[in-house]
Amino acid sequence: MSATATGAASQAGAAQGRRIRVLLAKPGLDGHDQGAKVVARAMMDAGFEVIYTGLRQTPEAVARMSLEEDVDVIALSSMAGSHLPFCRKLGPLLEADGLSDKLWLIGGNLPAQDHDALRALGFRGIFPTGSKLDAICDYIRENVK
């Protein structure tokens, strides 16, 4: 691990006394996971503990894993264009499980016209295709409670 990654690991866990835990999920029928794997690797290199769900997750599965894994961040990677219907189902499930205080993120093929709707659903971090990996990790560090 590089000195930068080691420093980031220390900084990432300093607030809670442990590393920041991120659940990274691929929703629905989205079968494109190369980008999610790149993001997961960047998060690990930044010192986060990453639980990658794999492909084709349901809203119920994402909510269940988020609760079981006691994560700080619930992140979705969506390239298939079904992000709004998925998030409309996931949000109430996360709220019902008492996960409203967690940081909800979404990245991928997210048209600008959908960003306000995603924010209204509780997704505070929105990272369209082409977002910088450092920007995602910095956002997490700055916003995890």
C-alpha positions as CSV (number, residue, x, y, z in Angstrom):
1,M,0.0,0.0,0.0
2,S,1.4,3.4,-0.9
3,A,2.0,6.1,1.7
4,T,-0.9,8.1,0.2
5,A,-3.3,5.1,0.5
6,T,-2.1,4.4,4.0
7,G,-2.7,8.0,5.1
8,A,-6.1,7.9,3.5
9,A,-6.9,4.6,5.3
10,S,-6.1,6.3,8.6
11,Q,-8.1,9.4,7.8
12,A,-11.1,7.3,6.5
13,G,-11.5,5.5,9.8
14,A,-10.4,8.2,12.2
15,A,-13.9,9.6,12.8
16,Q,-15.4,6.4,13.9
17,G,-12.4,4.5,15.1
18,R,-12.8,2.1,12.2
19,R,-12.7,2.1,8.4
20,I,-15.7,3.5,6.5
21,R,-17.8,0.6,5.3
22,V,-19.4,0.9,1.8
23,L,-21.9,-1.4,0.3
24,L,-21.6,-1.1,-3.5
25,A,-24.6,-2.7,-5.4
26,K,-25.5,-3.3,-9.0
27,P,-29.3,-2.9,-9.3
28,G,-31.8,-4.8,-11.3
29,L,-30.9,-6.2,-14.7
30,D,-27.8,-4.1,-15.1
31,G,-25.1,-6.4,-16.4
32,H,-22.3,-3.9,-16.8
33,D,-20.1,-4.2,-13.7
34,Q,-16.6,-3.1,-15.0
35,G,-17.1,0.5,-13.8
36,A,-18.4,-0.7,-10.4
37,K,-15.3,-2.9,-9.9
38,V,-13.0,0.1,-10.8
39,V,-14.8,2.2,-8.2
40,A,-14.7,-0.5,-5.6
41,R,-10.9,-0.9,-6.1
42,A,-10.4,2.9,-5.8
43,M,-12.5,2.9,-2.6
44,M,-10.4,0.1,-1.2
45,D,-7.2,1.9,-2.2
46,A,-8.5,4.9,-0.3
47,G,-8.9,2.9,2.9
48,F,-12.6,2.0,2.8
49,E,-13.9,-1.4,3.5
50,V,-16.0,-2.3,0.4
51,I,-18.7,-5.0,0.2
52,Y,-19.5,-5.5,-3.5
53,T,-22.8,-7.3,-4.0
54,G,-22.3,-8.4,-7.6
55,L,-24.9,-8.1,-10.4
56,R,-28.6,-8.1,-10.5
57,Q,-29.6,-7.1,-7.0
58,T,-33.2,-6.3,-5.9
59,P,-34.1,-3.3,-3.8
60,E,-35.0,-5.8,-1.0
61,A,-31.6,-7.5,-1.2
62,V,-29.7,-4.1,-1.2
63,A,-31.7,-3.0,1.9
64,R,-31.1,-6.3,3.7
65,M,-27.4,-6.4,3.0
66,S,-27.0,-2.7,4.0
67,L,-28.6,-3.5,7.4
68,E,-26.7,-6.8,7.9
69,E,-23.3,-5.4,7.0
70,D,-23.7,-2.3,9.2
71,V,-22.4,0.0,6.4
72,D,-21.8,3.7,6.5
73,V,-22.4,4.2,2.8
74,I,-25.0,2.6,0.5
75,A,-23.8,3.1,-3.1
76,L,-25.4,2.0,-6.4
77,S,-23.8,1.7,-9.8
78,S,-26.4,1.9,-12.5
79,M,-25.7,1.8,-16.3
80,A,-29.0,0.4,-17.5
81,G,-31.3,3.4,-17.2
82,S,-33.5,1.9,-14.5
83,H,-32.1,4.0,-11.6
84,L,-35.3,6.0,-10.8
85,P,-37.7,3.0,-10.5
86,F,-35.1,1.1,-8.5
87,C,-34.4,4.1,-6.2
88,R,-38.1,4.7,-5.7
89,K,-38.4,1.2,-4.3
90,L,-35.1,1.2,-2.4
91,G,-35.5,4.4,-0.5
92,P,-38.6,3.4,1.6
93,L,-37.0,0.1,2.4
94,L,-33.8,1.8,3.7
95,E,-36.0,4.2,5.7
96,A,-38.0,1.3,7.2
97,D,-34.8,-0.4,8.2
98,G,-33.6,2.8,10.0
99,L,-30.9,3.5,7.4
100,S,-31.9,7.1,6.7
101,D,-28.8,8.4,8.5
102,K,-26.4,6.5,6.1
103,L,-24.9,8.2,3.1
104,W,-26.7,7.1,-0.1
105,L,-24.8,7.4,-3.4
106,I,-25.5,6.6,-6.9
107,G,-23.2,6.6,-9.9
108,G,-23.3,5.6,-13.6
109,N,-25.4,6.5,-16.6
110,L,-27.4,9.2,-14.9
111,P,-28.9,11.9,-17.1
112,A,-28.8,15.4,-15.6
113,Q,-32.6,15.7,-15.7
114,D,-32.8,12.8,-13.2
115,H,-30.4,14.3,-10.6
116,D,-33.0,16.4,-8.7
117,A,-35.4,13.4,-8.5
118,L,-32.6,11.2,-7.1
119,R,-31.7,13.8,-4.5
120,A,-35.4,14.0,-3.6
121,L,-35.4,10.3,-3.0
122,G,-32.5,10.6,-0.5
123,F,-29.4,10.0,-2.7
124,R,-27.1,12.8,-1.7
125,G,-24.1,11.9,-3.8
126,I,-24.7,11.7,-7.5
127,F,-21.8,10.7,-9.7
128,P,-22.5,10.5,-13.5
129,T,-20.3,8.5,-15.8
130,G,-16.8,10.1,-16.0
131,S,-16.8,11.3,-12.4
132,K,-13.3,11.3,-10.9
133,L,-12.6,8.5,-8.5
134,D,-10.9,10.9,-6.0
135,A,-14.0,13.1,-6.0
136,I,-16.1,10.1,-5.0
137,C,-13.8,9.1,-2.2
138,D,-13.4,12.7,-1.0
139,Y,-17.2,13.1,-1.0
140,I,-17.6,10.0,1.2
141,R,-14.9,11.1,3.6
142,E,-16.5,14.6,4.0
143,N,-20.1,13.3,4.4
144,V,-20.0,10.1,6.5
145,K,-21.4,10.9,9.9
